[in-house]
Amino acid sequence: MQFDGVQQAFVYGKPNSVLGNILCAEIKIEEGCSLSELDIRHWLADKLQEFKIPRKIKFVENIALTRTGKLKRT
């Protein structure tokens, strides 16, 4: 999937004591672009079932990657 204005995005499961895991997303926006969490959620709602949409969306300046290009988990 590709969303205009999104340069890079990663979705991952984060442990949750009640639900087991919740989906989270880290999104890097292209310079000069203005997107909100609501913009992302509306766009995803047309493409994914509700349970596949990340519960937490975080906008970041950089996404830390390992040397092999995978998400660096801290």
Secondary structure, DSSP 8 states (H G I E B T S, - for coil): ---TTEEEEEEEEEEETTTEEEEEEEEEE-TT----HHHHHHHHHTTS-GGGS-SEEEE-S---B-TTS-B---
